[in-house]
Amino acid sequence: QVQLVESGGGLVQAGGSLRLSCVVSGSFFSINDMGWYRQAPGKQRELVASIARGGSTSHADSVKGRFTISRDNAKNTVYLQMNSLKPEDTAVYYCNTDVIVAGKQYPYWGQGTRVTVSS
């Protein structure tokens, strides 16, 4: 079994910062791409940022220059540093990873961590 545990969400004022973490644990061979998604009330889940095992990253236009994704392969952890937060960043943030188990790749999701940005 593979588990993803997210942390770091909370309530912050506009302009503030938060750092999300997602730790992957369990029985697996390796982790490929890792990413953060978010889902605001009444909206579809959207990709915020992703990072490949080698470190190349991609960020949604709406967060470029404010959010930074990073990972620590030794700790099986992905981070999302969120600066200059805006009320429209309010959402539940989900960690997603592609994990190699028994020679096959499977997607796994975390349980989500809520981020609320007050104006």
Secondary structure per residue as TSV (DSSP state, phi and psi in degrees):
chain	resnum	aa	ss	phi	psi
A	1	Q	-	360.0	145.7
A	2	V	E	-117.6	133.1
A	3	Q	E	-123.3	142.5
A	4	L	E	-119.8	125.5
A	5	V	E	-121.6	118.5
A	6	E	E	-97.9	154.3
A	7	S	E	-155.2	166.0
A	8	G	-	107.6	-7.4
A	9	G	-	-72.5	172.4
A	10	G	E	161.5	-165.9
A	11	L	E	-103.9	130.8
A	12	V	E	-144.2	151.1
A	13	Q	E	-78.0	155.1
A	14	A	T	-55.4	137.4
A	15	G	T	92.9	-11.4
A	16	G	-	-83.0	-175.4
A	17	S	-	-132.5	151.9
A	18	L	E	-143.1	154.4
A	19	R	E	-125.9	117.9
A	20	L	E	-93.1	145.6
A	21	S	E	-129.6	149.1
A	22	C	E	-140.3	117.2
A	23	V	E	-104.0	129.3
A	24	V	E	-100.7	128.1
A	25	S	E	-137.0	166.6
A	26	G	E	119.7	-158.8
A	27	S	S	-104.6	109.4
A	28	F	-	-157.3	165.5
A	29	F	S	-86.8	-48.9
A	30	S	E	-161.5	170.7
A	31	I	E	-118.4	129.8
A	32	N	E	-93.2	-120.4
A	33	D	E	-65.7	146.3
A	34	M	E	-129.4	149.7
A	35	G	E	-157.5	168.3
A	36	W	E	-122.7	132.7
A	37	Y	E	-118.7	164.3
A	38	R	E	-143.5	153.1
A	39	Q	E	-137.3	114.6
A	40	A	-	-87.6	158.0
A	41	P	T	-55.3	128.8
A	42	G	T	76.7	5.8
A	43	K	S	-122.0	163.3
A	44	Q	-	-77.7	155.3
A	45	R	-	-66.9	137.1
A	46	E	E	-130.4	150.5
A	47	L	E	-77.0	128.7
A	48	V	E	-96.0	-48.1
A	49	A	E	-162.7	153.8
A	50	S	E	-140.9	157.7
A	51	I	E	-145.1	131.5
A	52	A	-	-81.3	167.4
A	53	R	T	-59.6	-34.7
A	54	G	T	-77.8	-11.1
A	55	G	S	111.3	-7.7
A	56	S	-	-68.6	141.5
A	57	T	E	-124.7	162.0
A	58	S	E	-144.5	136.4
A	59	H	E	-127.0	143.1
A	60	A	-	-62.5	148.3
A	61	D	T	-57.0	-34.6
A	62	S	T	-68.0	-16.4
A	63	V	T	-119.9	-2.5
A	64	K	T	-58.4	134.8
A	65	G	T	85.9	-10.7
A	66	R	T	-118.3	-37.4
A	67	F	E	-109.2	147.4
A	68	T	E	-137.3	124.6
A	69	I	E	-95.1	143.3
A	70	S	E	-150.0	168.9
A	71	R	E	-147.3	154.8
A	72	D	E	-123.5	101.8
A	73	N	G	-64.8	-31.1
A	74	A	G	-67.4	-27.8
A	75	K	G	-103.8	2.1
A	76	N	T	51.6	45.8
A	77	T	E	-130.9	140.8
A	78	V	E	-120.3	144.0
A	79	Y	E	-122.6	156.5
A	80	L	E	-136.1	106.8
A	81	Q	E	-86.8	121.4
A	82	M	E	-117.1	114.6
A	83	N	-	-114.9	164.5
A	84	S	S	48.6	48.4
A	85	L	-	-64.6	145.4
A	86	K	-	-120.2	156.7
A	87	P	G	-55.3	-32.6
A	88	E	G	-72.3	-5.2
A	89	D	G	-83.7	-6.2
A	90	T	-	-61.2	124.5
A	91	A	E	-177.7	172.1
A	92	V	E	-92.1	127.3
A	93	Y	E	-101.8	130.5
A	94	Y	E	-117.8	137.2
A	95	C	E	-89.6	140.6
A	96	N	E	-135.5	134.3
A	97	T	E	-137.3	152.3
A	98	D	E	-102.8	115.5
A	99	V	E	-115.5	136.8
A	100	I	E	-90.5	118.5
A	101	V	E	-130.6	122.8
A	102	A	T	51.6	42.9
A	103	G	T	81.4	0.8
A	104	K	E	-123.3	153.6
A	105	Q	E	-99.1	132.7
A	106	Y	E	-131.0	144.4
A	107	P	E	-87.6	139.7
A	108	Y	E	-128.8	148.6
A	109	W	E	-122.0	147.4
A	110	G	-	-83.1	178.1
A	111	Q	-	-84.7	-11.6
A	112	G	-	97.0	146.4
A	113	T	E	-133.2	133.9
A	114	R	E	-86.4	133.6
A	115	V	E	-119.2	123.9
A	116	T	E	-122.5	123.9
A	117	V	E	-113.1	118.1
A	118	S	E	-92.4	147.4
A	119	S	-	-89.2	360.0
